[in-house]
Amino acid sequence: MQDQENQASPNPDEELASAQPSTPAEPASQGTQSLEEQLSATEAKLAEMHEAFLRAKAEGDNIRRRAQEDVAKAHKFAVESFAEAMVPVKDSLEMALKVEVPTIESLKEGVEMTLKQLNSAFERNRLIEVVPAAGDKLDPNKHQAVAMVPAEQEANTVVAVLQKGYMIADRLLRPAIVTAAQPK
């Protein structure tokens, strides 16, 4: 029954094709050519974008590699500035040892000058002393209490500094060794 209906009602595409003058090769080849042109244009654009992607990826890899090299160099030469500041201190100590007949005054003067050089090197490299005053609150981030002693001051405060501490910028290098007041 469906076959009869299909035969009875002609296909709309066939009607359209029969109504237009027929040049069979032209319409089919134009559509194919247009699709082929679109395909080749799309393939060219895809190749262009793929090349751009590869270039961007290579650039990203180069940036990452350069950054890693810079970090490695920074680690390698991080102490260069400090080492340059320490060389004059070593020179002063070596010159002091070369003096054949040192006097106590000349030794003391030499040690004071060397200490000034050392302090200057510390300042240039942001190496800061941690020296709490007696009565300062004990700071476990900067101080290490090695003993609790009876004292006439508030509990958990610094009584005496046994050894200075040091910080590099905001980072603790060595805590100050202190005695602290014990609770009453």
C-alpha positions as CSV (number, residue, x, y, z in Angstrom):
1,M,0.0,0.0,0.0
2,Q,2.8,2.3,0.7
3,D,4.4,1.5,-2.6
4,Q,1.2,2.6,-4.3
5,E,1.2,5.9,-2.3
6,N,4.9,6.5,-3.2
7,Q,4.1,5.9,-6.9
8,A,1.0,8.1,-6.7
9,S,2.8,11.0,-5.0
10,P,5.8,12.0,-6.9
11,N,9.0,12.9,-5.0
12,P,9.2,16.7,-4.5
13,D,12.9,16.7,-5.4
14,E,12.2,15.0,-8.7
15,E,9.5,17.5,-9.4
16,L,11.9,20.4,-8.7
17,A,14.6,18.8,-10.9
18,S,12.1,18.3,-13.8
19,A,10.9,21.9,-13.6
20,Q,14.4,23.3,-14.0
21,P,16.3,23.1,-17.2
22,S,18.7,20.3,-16.9
23,T,22.4,20.6,-17.2
24,P,23.4,17.5,-15.2
25,A,27.1,18.0,-14.9
26,E,27.1,21.7,-13.7
27,P,25.0,21.6,-10.5
28,A,26.6,18.5,-9.2
29,S,30.2,19.6,-9.9
30,Q,29.6,23.1,-8.4
31,G,28.3,21.6,-5.1
32,T,31.2,19.1,-5.0
33,Q,33.7,21.8,-6.0
34,S,32.3,24.1,-3.3
35,L,32.6,21.3,-0.7
36,E,36.1,20.4,-1.8
37,E,37.1,24.1,-1.6
38,Q,35.6,24.3,1.9
39,L,37.4,21.1,2.9
40,S,40.8,22.3,1.6
41,A,40.3,25.7,3.3
42,T,39.4,24.0,6.5
43,E,42.4,21.7,6.3
44,A,44.7,24.7,5.6
45,K,43.3,26.5,8.6
46,L,43.7,23.4,10.7
47,A,47.3,23.1,9.6
48,E,47.9,26.8,10.4
49,M,46.3,26.4,13.8
50,H,48.3,23.2,14.5
51,E,51.5,25.1,13.6
52,A,50.5,28.0,15.9
53,F,49.8,25.6,18.7
54,L,53.1,23.9,18.3
55,R,54.9,27.2,18.3
56,A,53.1,28.3,21.4
57,K,53.9,25.1,23.1
58,A,57.6,25.4,22.2
59,E,57.6,29.0,23.5
60,G,56.0,27.8,26.8
61,D,58.7,25.1,27.0
62,N,61.4,27.6,26.4
63,I,60.1,30.0,29.0
64,R,59.9,27.2,31.6
65,R,63.4,26.0,30.7
66,R,64.8,29.6,31.0
67,A,63.0,30.1,34.4
68,Q,64.5,26.8,35.7
69,E,68.0,27.9,34.5
70,D,67.5,31.3,36.3
71,V,66.4,29.6,39.5
72,A,69.4,27.2,39.3
73,K,71.8,30.2,38.8
74,A,70.2,32.1,41.7
75,H,70.8,29.1,43.9
76,K,74.3,28.6,42.7
77,F,75.3,32.2,43.1
78,A,73.1,33.1,46.2
79,V,76.1,33.3,48.5
80,E,78.2,35.4,46.0
81,S,77.3,38.7,47.6
82,F,78.0,37.4,51.1
83,A,81.2,35.8,50.0
84,E,82.4,39.1,48.5
85,A,81.7,40.8,51.8
86,M,83.6,38.2,53.8
87,V,86.8,38.3,51.7
88,P,88.0,41.6,53.4
89,V,87.3,40.1,56.8
90,K,89.5,37.1,55.9
91,D,92.2,39.5,54.6
92,S,92.2,41.4,57.8
93,L,92.6,38.2,59.9
94,E,95.4,37.0,57.7
95,M,97.3,40.4,58.0
96,A,96.9,40.2,61.8
97,L,98.6,36.8,61.8
98,K,101.5,38.1,59.8
99,V,102.5,40.8,62.4
100,E,105.7,39.5,63.9
101,V,105.6,41.2,67.2
102,P,102.0,42.1,68.0
103,T,101.1,44.2,71.0
104,I,97.9,43.8,72.9
105,E,96.8,47.2,71.7
106,S,97.5,46.4,68.1
107,L,95.7,43.1,68.4
108,K,92.7,44.7,70.0
109,E,92.6,47.5,67.4
110,G,92.8,44.9,64.6
111,V,90.0,42.7,66.1
112,E,87.8,45.8,66.5
113,M,88.4,46.8,62.8
114,T,87.8,43.2,61.7
115,L,84.5,43.1,63.7
116,K,83.4,46.4,62.0
117,Q,84.1,44.8,58.6
118,L,82.1,41.7,59.7
119,N,79.2,43.8,61.0
120,S,79.2,45.7,57.7
121,A,79.1,42.5,55.7
122,F,76.2,41.3,57.9
123,E,74.2,44.5,57.3
124,R,74.7,44.4,53.6
125,N,73.4,40.9,53.5
126,R,70.5,41.5,55.8
127,L,71.9,39.3,58.6
128,I,70.3,40.7,61.7
129,E,71.3,40.0,65.3
130,V,68.6,38.7,67.7
131,V,69.5,40.1,71.2
132,P,66.6,40.2,73.5
133,A,66.9,42.6,76.5
134,A,66.5,41.3,80.1
135,G,62.8,41.3,80.9
136,D,61.6,40.9,77.3
137,K,58.8,38.3,76.8
138,L,60.2,34.9,75.7
139,D,59.5,34.5,72.0
140,P,59.8,30.8,71.0
141,N,60.1,31.9,67.4
142,K,63.3,33.8,68.1
143,H,64.6,32.6,71.5
144,Q,65.6,29.2,72.9
145,A,65.4,29.0,76.7
146,V,68.0,26.5,78.0
147,A,67.2,27.0,81.6
148,M,64.5,28.4,83.9
149,V,66.0,30.4,86.8
150,P,64.4,32.1,89.8
151,A,64.2,35.8,89.1
152,E,62.5,38.9,90.4
153,Q,60.7,39.5,87.2
154,E,57.6,38.2,85.4
155,A,57.6,34.5,84.5
156,N,58.6,33.5,80.9
157,T,60.7,36.5,80.4
158,V,64.4,36.7,79.4
159,V,66.8,36.9,82.3
160,A,70.1,36.7,80.4
161,V,71.3,36.1,76.9
162,L,73.9,33.4,76.6
163,Q,74.4,33.5,72.9
164,K,73.0,36.0,70.2
165,G,70.6,34.7,67.6
166,Y,70.6,35.7,63.9
167,M,68.0,36.2,61.3
168,I,68.4,36.5,57.5
169,A,65.8,39.0,56.5
170,D,62.6,37.6,58.1
171,R,63.9,34.0,58.5
172,L,65.5,32.7,61.7
173,L,69.0,31.4,61.2
174,R,69.8,30.7,64.8
175,P,67.7,31.4,67.9
176,A,69.1,33.5,70.7
177,I,70.1,31.1,73.6
178,V,68.6,32.6,76.8
179,T,67.7,31.8,80.4
180,A,64.1,32.5,81.3
181,A,62.4,33.5,84.5
182,Q,60.6,30.6,86.1
183,P,57.1,31.0,87.5
184,K,57.0,32.1,91.1
